[in-house]
Amino acid sequence: MGDVEQPGREACVEFGHMLRELWERAEAVSGKTGFKARVAAAGTDVHEQTIRNWRGGRTAPRRTHTDDVRQLVVSLRQAAGESGGFDEAWARALEAAQQEAEGRRGASAQRRETALFMRRLGAEKYLEKPLDGRATELRDVDAFLSSNDASPLYLWFQGPPMAGKSALLGRVAQHVRATQKFDVVGYFVSEAGGWDRDTHFTSAMARQLAALLSVNGEKAPPAPASVPPVGLQKLYRLAARSSARRGRRLVVVVDGLHEDAAWRGGVPGARRPRASIASLLPDATCGVPLGPRRRYGKRAIRVIVTSRPAAAPPADVPAEHPLRGEDSVLRMSLSPYLAQDGERDPAERLDRLRGSEPGRTVLGLLAVAGAGLGASDLAELTDAGPVEIEGLLQRAWGHGLVPDGAGSGAFVLADEERRRTVWEESGPGLRTEYSRRLHAWAESWHTGERSGPLPRYLLSHYPHQLCDGERLERVVLDPHRQLRMVAAGRLDEALAHLDLLPQAEDGGLGVAARAALSRSVLTGRARPVPVEFPALFARAGDANRARELALSAPGEAAKAIRLAKVALALTGTEAGEAAREAAVWAARATAAVGPVAESDPFLEKLAGVGHTFLARGQAEAGHAILRAVVPCEAVGWTGRVKAARALGPERADWLAGVARYAASLAEGGFAEQAEALEIWTQLGRYDSAFRDVVEAFCAELSPASDLTHVDLVALGVTALSWHRYGKGSTLIGEAEQALRRAFTDRGVLSPADRAHLDLELSTTLVRVVQALYNVDRPAGAQKLLDTVPVELCRDILDEDVTAQARTVTSRSTGRQAEEEAEAERTKEESGDDEFAYIQAASKTHPARGRQLLTEAFARWEGHATRVGAHGWGLPLAGALASTGHAEDAVRLAVRSSDPADRAGTLAVVSMGCAAGGHLAEALRYAQEAAEAVTEVTDPAVRGLVAQAFAHTGATEPAESWAGREELRGMRREQVLRSRAAVAVGLAPYDPEAAARIVGQQLVGVDRMARTGGGGRHLVRVSGLLLALPDPRRPGPALSTALRSLCARVEEDIRGRDPHAVLVHGLLEAARSAHGTDLDVPELGGKLAHWERYMEATPLPNGVFPFAELAVLHAFRGDVRAAREAAGRAETPGRRAAALAAVATYLAGVPVTVPATDGWAAQDTSVLRFLSLAYALGADASRDEREARRLVREVLAGEHWRYALPLLPRLAPEALPPLAESALVHTLGTIDAAGEGARDGR
C-alpha cells in the first residue's frame, strides 16, 4: 500500500519516506534482501521497532534520539555508498518532523517532565522565560561543567536586582537536564511558601537526591526530619557517586541565596532560621567521587549558585568550605534584555508604556493598586481590549514590569522606586481617578454585576488599599468573599484581613461582632473535622450537619469525597442532592489541575467515587465525576482509562488518542516505555488488541543484554496475566533467568547493568516478584529473593533491597485482586474502633447510635454543651428571635433531627420571641417544640418546653409539661427547677398560678434549714422572688424562708457554699442600698473577710463563682472592683463570661434562666444571679457606656459568644448582618460568582 497523507502528519510521512528510500538503497548496495533493522540500529540506543515506525512515517524521532538519527543516517548512507553524511536536507526534514510531532502532542511527555522538574526546584515560572544576551555566562557554565575534577566545585554568579540571575539559572537547569551527561537537583530560594528556610531546603533537597538514588524516584526518600546537615552531605556524596557510576555528573543549582531568611535583613530574631541555606550546600568532602578501583574523571559534583553581590558567604559557612573560594565568583551586569536601549534610570525604562494611553493608564493603576493586576483585570479597568492589554504586558516584561511571583499571571512594577516614580508623575487628579476605577470595579464584583471567580487582587490585596470605614468593613466582612478565600486556600489571608478593621474604643459593636463571628468560623475551618463524622451524621438522619462538616474539609477534592460519602449514607432526594453537589466540587477540583501535575491521592479517589455512584444508581453524578477525572493529569492511567471506558462512546476519541500517545512513548527511553506499558495494560483490560501490542513489544526486549528490560518485561507481564498466562509466564521466566545470571556473574555485566544492580535492584525485584505472583508462581518469587547475593542485599542507603518485594503476597490483577483491594479500602475507611462502634450501633439501635455520635462529636469539639456552632449558634438565635428575626434564628440553630435537640432549640427561640414582645411567634414555636418531643420523657427537655409556654402566658400547657413533683432523685430535682421556671414565666400573665407554684416550692423549707444544707437551697429559693409581682416586696412566707436559709449572724461563712454566700450578700445589699423588704441577717464585714479568705485559698478551677462576685460589686456601684474580680477568673473563657455578666447588669439587660443547664452561653447559676440583680437593682447603678466597653473587650476575644445576648439592647442593628454572615458560613454557600477559574489559586 502507498503512503496515506494524514492531516497534521505531512512532515512525519516525508521524513519516513526519505528514510525508507535510503534504506532501500543501502539494501540494494549491500546485496542483502530484507536489510535488518537490527543491523541499522547497531551502535545506537534505539529499539528496532522504533526504527520501523520511523521508516513507516508512523512516528517522528524524539529530540532525545537526534544523535541516534544522525548516526543511523550516516551508517545507511555509507552502506549505500553515498557521501555527505547527515547534511542540511536531512537536518531540515528531521526538524520539521519533530516540530510537527511536538505540536501534535503538545511536546507532552518532555514538557510535562520538564515542568515537573522545574516545579520541584521551585522555578516553574522560569520554564520558558526569554534569555537574551547571556552567551558569555552560558559559555562560562559550559566550561565549568566540563572542567576536571580538581577544578573549583562552585560557580557563584553575583549580580544586582534585575540582572536576570534567576532566568539564567532556570535556563541552565533545563539545558543541563536535557543532556545525557548530567543529573540535576536544585532549589530556588524565595520568601513565598517558606522556600527561604533551612528546613524546607533540607527537605526538598533530600527528596531530590533520594530520587536520584532510585528508579524514577519511586523509592520513598528519607523523611525530612531524619536528615540532619551531616546526613544531607552524605546524600550529596552518594548521589554524586551514583551519577559517576553511570557516566554522569551531579549538578546542584541554587538560586537566590540573598533571599535566605537566615541571611537577609528584616527577619525578627525569633523567626530567623538556625542555619543558612549556604551552609547546607555540598562541602569539600563531596568533591571527587571515588569508585572501587579508580577515580571517574570529570565526574566530581558541580554547584552553581546565584545571589546579589556579597563580600562573603553567611557567617555559619565554614572557613574551609569551597563556597568561600574567590575564584568561584563571577559578576553579572544588568540584564541586556533590560538595558538594550541604553535605559538607565527607572523613569526612562517605562517610556515605552507611557507612549500610549492604555500604557499610561496601566502604569497608573498598578501604582495606585500597589499589588499585581492581571491582563483580564486591567482590561476591565480600562477601555482597552484584553488582547491589547496582554500584548502590552508581554512587551513590557522586564521594562519596569515583572510578574508578581505568585504564578497568577499578574504584573507589578518592578520595585518601590518605580512605583513611587509613576505615582508622583500621575498627579492628584489621575490618582483619584484610578482609585475611583478600582473601587467601582470592586463594587461591581461585590454587587454581582460581574460573575465568575473573584480576581486575585480583590481577594488578597484590595483590603490593604482601603482606609478604615464603611467600604473596608463591607469588603472584609463579606461572608461570600470569605468563603471564596477559603475555597482558594487563602484562609490565613482572610483572617489577616480582619486585623485591618479599626479597633477604636468608640467603634460600632456591630462591626466588632461580625469580625468576631468571622474570626470564629474561619478559625474553626482550620481545624480539620475527622473524616468519619460527615457520613455518620448522614446515617443518623442529620443531613444538614453532615453536609456542613463535609464542606469544612480543606480543598475541593476532599470536599467532593466527603460529600460523596454523605450521599451514599443518605436516601431519597437528599442522597441525590448530595451526590450532585459532590460532582460540582469534583469538577472544581480537577479544573484546578494544570497540564503538568503530580499524582494526587484525593483526585485518585474521585475516580472510585464516580464508579460507586454508578453502581448505586446515581448515574448523573457518577458520569459527571468521571468526565472530570478523564482529562485530569493528577489521576493515574488506571483511573482515567477506567473512567473513560465507563463513559462509553463519548470518550472513544480520547481513548484512541491515549493509544497513539502510548505508541509515541514506546520510542523513548526506559521511563517513557514504562509509562507506555502502563497505558497498554489498562487499555488491554478491555481490548485484546493492546495485549497483542504488549506481547509484541516484550518479545523484542532482551533482558539478557539490558537489565532495564527485566523491569519492562515484568510490567508487560501484568498486562498479559489477565488472559495470557502461558505467554506471560514464559516472558517473566526469561527475565527471571537474566536477573539470576546477573547475580552470579556480575563481571560480564556492562557498566550500566552494574549501576542498575547497585541503585535500582529494589524496584526491579518488586516488579519481578509481582509479575511472578500474577502468573501464579509465588514459589518462584520467594526463591528469587533468596538468591540475591549478600553483597547486593543492602543498597547505598543501607536498606534491605528485598524488604519491599517481600511485602508482595498476592496477585495485582484479576477479579480476586480487585475484590481484595476493595476489601482493604473498606477496612481503611471504617476508621478507628470508636467510629466503627458508632456505625454499628446506628444500624442496630439508631437512638443509641445518635447518642454515641453526639457524645463523640462533643468530645472532639472540646465541650459537651448543646449551644450550637462553636458555642455561638444558640445565643445568637435567641438574640435574633428577641429582635423579630425568628425565622433566621430557626434556620441558624434548628439543624438537628434529634427530637430533644430540636425541641430544646425551638424552646429557646420561643423564649427569645417572648422577651422581645413577639408573643404570637413565641407561642407558635413553643407548640412546635412540644410537637417534637411528644414521646420524649426527659424532664429537662420537657421543662424547657414548659418554660416556653409559660413565657407566652399559656398556664395549662406550661404546668402540664413541667411534670409532677412526686418523682424521686434527680428527676424530682429537675421538675422542681422546671416548675420554678414556669412560675417566673407566668408571673406577668397569671400571678395567681405563679404564686401557687411558689407556695408549693416553699413546702419543707423550714425542715431544710434545720437539717443543714440551707445554703444549697438558698440559691433555688431566692430565684422564686422573680415569680412575684414585685421582687422587692416579698410576702411573709418567702421572706421567712429566705431568712431561715441565710447564714446566721454568729455563723462562720467560710464553710458555706460560695454561691449561697454571694446570694446572701446580694439580698443584703439590695435591702441597704435600694430599700427592699428583704429581711436577711447582716453579714457586715464578714463578706470582705470571706472574699480575701477565698482569694488566698487554693481551689480547683471553676469552683469559685467569680462572675457572680463581679456582678455583686457592680450592683454595689464599684465597677473597678467588678473588673478586678472578673480578671481573677482562672481561664480566658471564665474571664470573658464574668466581664459579659457585669456588662449585662450595667446595661440593664433582662435575662431568662433556662430550666436546665446547657441551653445558654452563660452558666445557669450566673444567669440566676443576674436575674436577681436586675430585679432588685436600681437604674442609678447602671452604666451603659462602661457596658459597651466591656462588650467590646469580650467581642475581641475567643469567647465572644458571651456578648451576644447584649446586642438586642446595645446594638440591635448589628443582628441582621450578623445573621447573614452566620447563615452563609454555616450553610457553606458560595454564590454563583464564586465559580470558574479566575480565583487566584
Helices and strands as residue ranges (DSSP letters): H 10-30, H 37-40, H 48-55, G 63-65, H 66-79, H 88-105, H 108-120, G 124-126, H 135-145, E 154-158, H 165-178, E 182-188, G 192-194, H 198-212, G 224-226, H 229-245, E 249-255, G 257-259, G 269-271, G 278-280, G 284-286, E 302-307, G 322-324, G 326-328, E 329-331, H 336-339, H 346-349, H 351-354, H 357-369, H 375-381, H 386-396, E 401-403, E 411-413, H 416-446, H 456-456, I 457-461, G 462-465, H 470-476, H 479-487, H 491-498, H 509-525, H 533-539, H 543-551, H 556-569, H 572-591, H 601-615, H 619-629, H 637-647, G 648-651, H 652-665, H 670-684, H 688-699, H 708-720, H 725-744, G 746-748, H 751-774, H 778-786, G 790-792, H 803-806, H 814-829, H 833-844, H 846-861, G 869-871, H 873-882, H 886-893, H 899-915, H 919-932, H 939-950, H 955-962, H 969-986, H 991-1002, H 1005-1010, H 1014-1022, G 1023-1027, H 1036-1045, G 1053-1055, H 1058-1074, H 1086-1096, H 1106-1115, H 1119-1127, H 1132-1146, H 1164-1176, G 1179-1181, H 1184-1195, G 1200-1206, H 1207-1210, G 1212-1214, H 1215-1227, G 1232-1234
